[in-house]
Amino acid sequence: MNAIPIKVLVIDDEPPIRKLLRMGLSTQGYEIIEASNGKAGLEMLTQGPALIILDLGLPDIQGHDLLRMIRARNESVPIVVLSSRGDEAGKVQALDLGADDYLTKPFGMDELLARLRAALRHQLQVQGERPVFRTGDLWVDLVRRIVKVGDREVKLSPKEYDLLRVLAQHAGKVLTHRFLLKELWDEHTDAQYLRVYVRQLRQKIEADPERPQFVLTETGIGYRLRAAD
């Protein structure tokens, strides 16, 4: 018996992009439904997509406004936004509004597929609220507050642990500087505090803090913890 295909709603006004996504995702077993504008995209939410790919540059509804509308109707469906190169402010705003990830045009299909898998895993993780998080040889017990790298237990300060906990609870998802500051201090706190604690955390859990494998930097936007295995 074949598995039920995952339904992906693509909202993009560029036919070549929709064709690329339709061909690339269909071969991986996804079921694709398409909308060429925001209004049609909102109507297709009734078809219950498991994941949405949203272009921010639509002709009828501004992308961030559409993102708000989608989130008002469905708080949990993973959303991966497509944006133009260099639009860091637009990416940050989209992530703060509830997008799970972003890709910059042009993008590679392998990267897109990896981001989609990570977004779906993150949704399952949030729904299940697993007490133990693992990625590679990093192990975090979110109940007992124990952190290990391989067989070595890592001693973290309370704030370092809080940072890792938030990252682990949203593993695979890009967390903006503003989101992390709001979770750990308040959104008006100087982002330098966050950079200091990220650096300290990397010193304790990364084999090479200068080339991190777990806590990844999204330049100008925020941080992402490598998705769970």
N, C-alpha and C positions, 0 to 999 in steps of 0.2 A: 504494500500500500504506500503510495507516494505521500510525502509530507505536504501539508497545505502551504502554498507559496505565500511569502510575505508580500503584502500589498503596499506599494510605494506610490505616493502621490507626488508627481513632478509639476511644480508651478513655475513656468518659465515661458517668456514670450518669444524666445529665439528657436525656430524650428530645427536648426542644426544641433543645438544643445539637446533638445528633447529627443531627437533621433539618436544622438550619441548615447544618451542615458537609456533610452528604450532598448537599443541593441546591446549595450554593455551589461545592463542589469538583467535583462531577460535571459541571457545566456547563463547567468548565475542562479536562475530559478526564481527571481523576483517577479511579481505581477505588477505591471506598470499601468497607472492611470494618469492622464495628462490634463493640464489646464494651461491655456495660453495667456490668462490674465487672472487678477486677484478675485474678481467676482465669480468666475467659473471655479476657481480653487476653493472658495468658501462653500459653494454648492456641493462640491465633491467630497467635502468632509463627511457627508451623510453616508458615503460608501465605506467608512470605517478604515481608512488607511492605517497601517501599523507604523508608518514612517513618512515624513514629508521632506522633500528637497525643494527649497524655496529660493528663487532668484529675487534679490532685493530691488532690482531695477525693472519693475513692471510698469506697463503703460497706463493702467487705470487707478491702481491703489498703491500708494507709497509703501515700500517693502516693510518698513518698521510698523506702520499702521496695520498692515495685513497680519503681521506677526502678533500684534496685540489682539486682533480679532480672533485669530486661530486659538491663542492661549485662553481667551475668554470662553471659548466653546469646548476646548479640550486642553486640560492642564498637563497631561502626561505624554502625549504622542511626541516621540523624538523628532526634532526639526534640525536639519542641516541646511544652512544658508549658503548661497553662492553670491560672491561679491567681486567687484573689480579689484585689480591689484592696487595696493597702496591705500585702500580705504579702511585704515585701521579704526578710525572713529566709528564708521558704520558697523564694523564687525563687533566692536566693544558694545555699542548700543544694542545690537541684535542679541548678543549673548546675555546682556543685562535684562533684556525683555523676555528671555526664556528659551532662546535657541540653544541647542545642545552642542553644536559645532559649526564650523564654517570651512569653506573651500574657496580659494581664489582662482578665478578664471585666468588663463586656461588651466585645467587640472588633468591629472592622469587617472585613468579608470581604476588602477590598483589602489591608489591613495583614496579615492572615493569609496571603494568597497571596504577598505579598512576602517574609514570613518563611520560608515553605516553600521558595520559590525560592532564597533565600539559604542555607538549611540544606543543600539539595541541591547547590548550587554549592560550598559549603565541603567537603562530603564528596568531591566529585570532585577538588577542589584538593588535599586531603590525600592522596588516593590517587595523584594524578599528581605531586605535589610539584613543581609547575612552578617553574623557576629564576627566572623573571621574573614579577613581580606588577604588575598595572596596575589602577587605578581612577581614572576621570576623567583628569586630567593628572598624577597621581602615579604614578611608575614606580620600582620597586624591583628591582634585580638582586640576588637572594639568593645568587648564587655569587660575583660580583665585589664585592659590598657597595657598590654604587653606587646613590644615590638622586637622582632628578630630579623637579622639578615643572615641567612644560612642557619648555622647553629649558635650564632652569637647574639645574645640579648643586648639590645641597644637602650641605653638610659637617655631619655629625653626630658627636657624641662617641661613643665605644664603647658607653656605656650607653644613649644615645638611639637608636642603631642597633639594639641588642639589643631594646629596647622595640618599635620599629617592626617588626623581624623577627618577633617573636612575634605581634604583631597581624596582620601580613600572612599568616603561616602559618595563622591562624585567621580570616581576613577574613569578615565577615558574622556571626560568632558572638560572643555576649556573653562576655567574659572577666572573671571576678570579680576584685576587688582581691586576694583571697587567692591565686588562681591566678597572677596577674601577679607578685605579691611572691615567690611560691615559685620562679617561673621566673627572675626577675632577681636576687633576693637570697635570702631565705628567708621563710617564711610568718609569722615572728615579727617581721619588720622593720616599723617604723612606716609606715603607709600614706601619711604625708606625703611620704616619699621618692618614691613613685609619682606623687603629684599634681605634685610639682616637675618631674619628668622629662616628664610628659605636657604640662605647660605649656610647657616648653622645646621639646619636639618640635613642638607646635602653632605656636610662634613661627617655626619654620623652614619648615614645610610648608604651613601654612594661609594663604590670602589674607587672612582675617580671623580671627585666633586666638580672638576673643570669640564668633564664630559659626562654629565649625568645620564643615567639610564632609567631612573624612576621619576624624579620630579623634573619635568620638561618645561622649558621656557617658551611661551608664545610671545615673540618679541612685540613690545608695545601694547600688549593685550592682557596677559596674565600668565597662568601656569596650568599645567595638566599633569595629573599622575597617570603613569602608564596603566592601561586598562588591565583588569583582572584576567588571569589565565583561564 
